[in-house]
Amino acid sequence: MTQTTSSNPNEHAFTEVSWDPQVSGFLAAALGAEQFRRIQAAIAVPPLSTCVRVNTLRTSTQDVMQQLQGLLPQQHSAVHFAPHPQLPMAILLQGSGPHSISPAAAGAAKQVVISRKAGEAVLRGAQLFVPGVLAVTSGLQAGDLVAVMVALDKPGSPHSGITRGTVLLAAAAAAAAANGSNFSHPSAAAGIAAAAAPLAEAQHATAAAAAAGTDDPADSTAAAGVPVAAAGSLICIGLGRAKMGRVEMFRVQHGVAVEMEQRVYEVPSPTLDGPLKGLVMLQNLPSILAAQVLNPQPGSRVLDMCAAPGGKTTMLAQLMRGKGQVIALDRLYGLGPAKCPGFAPESFDAVLLDAPCTALGLRPRLLQQQQLSLLLETAAYQRALLAAAVQLVKPGGVMVYSTCTISPAENEVNVRHALDSYPCLQLADTIGFFVAEFVKTCSLL
Ligand SMILES: C[S@@+](CC[C@H](N)C(=O)[O-])C[C@H]1O[C@@H](n2cnc3c(N)ncnc32)[C@H](O)[C@@H]1O
């Protein structure tokens, strides 16, 4: 039922993903139109590999490889995995896609429409949890095979006019699902009618349904369904098995609503709770790279300036083999500067500034809502953090500046600014996306 239709992962990029026009104009001018188009296509789809970092303080990459060999076949058939050739503590698990999904051929007559955020998580290998569900076909029961559709937000019309609790009429949903694939469905909304059933109304309808002897209130309200004039579009990202009926999906707050069986992109998402607990952590390769570039030595004093939730902090400690000092800081709300102890200038051997950024490089993203003003304000904020980092690193010490954005204002322009403002900095070989390593060659004092 699932077949790979293309060897180019971007060929089926979700072309309707919207960017703020000023932002796309700015980025196309800065990066070149063709390069920006390629980046846009890549950002709309998930990375095709998952990366786990081995805690080499407690085990070896070889041991983890052996354990994965036993564990993965139960979780994912035929997943290829291997240590990264340059970063042996990172194991890459290879995914596949895009696959074409055919709800009609699979016999999935019903649909679950989910939010964009939930869609992004499902595309990265997550199950579909209850809070992400927006709309469900009337009469859906636990155990039904469903087409999982993402409502692409459009600026000015969130969720394509579909809000949580919307009921899809069975016949219309079947027609839309019959057309389902991983391609955009600008007209799918035309095939959707809603009983416009927010929770209170749904509860009212539950009583009516109970009186009518049916479990699903939509069965009794569907006749009063209101067509949704949706301005956006729906895309089918996979097929799954409903773990609960339609009514329960809107009544409960937690839990898996749909267990995914096929996805447009199959990205390995191994369960790491069993024997591998504490021995590995899921971490994106660029994050591993940023800490590796800083490469703090055992016994050194290291500052991780923007540390939460702490993924890179633990890697710094790992690289230092548990010897030395890693100070991890993050923003504290409501604590004025007067209460912050501060650090002596030039007191750290290494500083990691993994700066807050516009995150325009994270994948997959089905909408980019950031505005140009945010890109520029964020870049200015990062320059203030850079100034603090330069003060704190010792002469001879190393500073790494990293972001997860593609905005040159936050990346190359800020690196240029740092080099122009602080002649004591020298740029070391910069690699990857986006990591800049500076060496502080002399004192600022
Ligand atoms: C990209 S995230 C850091 C991710 C982290 N390094 C990791 O690998 O898990 C950026 C962080 O910067 C923090 N932040 C924002 N402003 C800050 C400030 N003035 N000082 C310290 N941290 C700040 C945010 O709270 C956020 O946690």
The ligand as an SDF file (V2000), in Angstrom:
LIG
                    3D

 27 29  0  0  0  0  0  0  0  0999 V2000
   18.0410   27.8270   21.3160 C   0  0  0  0  0  0  0  0  0  0  0  0
   17.4470   27.8000   22.9270 S   0  0  0  0  0  0  0  0  0  0  0  0
   18.7140   26.9450   23.7840 C   0  0  0  0  0  0  0  0  0  0  0  0
   18.7270   25.4390   23.5710 C   0  0  0  0  0  0  0  0  0  0  0  0
   19.7460   24.7620   24.4450 C   0  0  0  0  0  0  0  0  0  0  0  0
   21.0770   25.3220   24.2850 N   0  0  0  0  0  0  0  0  0  0  0  0
   19.8010   23.2650   24.2180 C   0  0  0  0  0  0  0  0  0  0  0  0
   20.6460   22.8180   23.4400 O   0  0  0  0  0  0  0  0  0  0  0  0
   19.0130   22.5380   24.8170 O   0  0  0  0  0  0  0  0  0  0  0  0
   17.7160   29.4550   23.4280 C   0  0  0  0  0  0  0  0  0  0  0  0
   17.5050   29.6940   24.8910 C   0  0  0  0  0  0  0  0  0  0  0  0
   17.8960   31.0310   25.1810 O   0  0  0  0  0  0  0  0  0  0  0  0
   17.1890   31.4300   26.3170 C   0  0  0  0  0  0  0  0  0  0  0  0
   17.3500   32.8870   26.5180 N   0  0  0  0  0  0  0  0  0  0  0  0
   16.6780   33.9120   25.9360 C   0  0  0  0  0  0  0  0  0  0  0  0
   17.1330   35.0850   26.3910 N   0  0  0  0  0  0  0  0  0  0  0  0
   18.1300   34.8160   27.2660 C   0  0  0  0  0  0  0  0  0  0  0  0
   18.9820   35.5990   28.0770 C   0  0  0  0  0  0  0  0  0  0  0  0
   18.9100   36.9450   28.0790 N   0  0  0  0  0  0  0  0  0  0  0  0
   19.8710   34.9740   28.8690 N   0  0  0  0  0  0  0  0  0  0  0  0
   19.9600   33.6190   28.8820 C   0  0  0  0  0  0  0  0  0  0  0  0
   19.1710   32.8080   28.1390 N   0  0  0  0  0  0  0  0  0  0  0  0
   18.2780   33.4070   27.3440 C   0  0  0  0  0  0  0  0  0  0  0  0
   15.7940   30.9480   26.0320 C   0  0  0  0  0  0  0  0  0  0  0  0
   15.0530   30.8720   27.2310 O   0  0  0  0  0  0  0  0  0  0  0  0
   16.0720   29.5800   25.3990 C   0  0  0  0  0  0  0  0  0  0  0  0
   16.0130   28.5730   26.3610 O   0  0  0  0  0  0  0  0  0  0  0  0
  1  2  1  0
  2  3  1  0
  2 10  1  0
  3  4  1  0
  4  5  1  0
  5  6  1  0
  5  7  1  0
  7  8  2  0
  7  9  1  0
 10 11  1  0
 11 12  1  0
 11 26  1  0
 12 13  1  0
 13 14  1  0
 13 24  1  0
 14 15  1  0
 14 23  1  0
 15 16  2  0
 16 17  1  0
 17 18  1  0
 17 23  2  0
 18 19  1  0
 18 20  2  0
 20 21  1  0
 21 22  2  0
 22 23  1  0
 24 25  1  0
 24 26  1  0
 26 27  1  0
M  CHG  2   2   1   9  -1
M  END
$$$$
